[in-house]
Amino acid sequence: MIELIAIVLLGMQVYKIAERKGQKQWPWVWRMVLSWIGLEFLGLMLAIGLLGIKNWTNLLLIGVLSGLGGYLLTKYRLDKMPDANNDLSE
């Protein structure tokens, strides 16, 4: 449940950043969600391979942190773009 709240709140943050950058907002939000799910899955598979399936607490923590990496990756790509109202005429 907390993970869904985090995805919604971070999705709203990505929406605002994309709006500030002059990009279409919803494709960036969907990229963030898909990156979260994909990296969470990869992190869990790696953790299961290394730690085994019996250590649930660490698996969940690694999964959430891997998902957070998906958000950070999307945010990094957006932050590299120039702002929409970047005035160079001054």
Secondary structure, DSSP 8 states (H G I E B T S, - for coil): -HHHHHHHHHHHHHHHHHHHTTS-HHHHHHHHHHHHHHHHHHHHHHHHHHH-SS-HHHHHHHHHHHHHHHHHHHHHHHHTS--TT-----
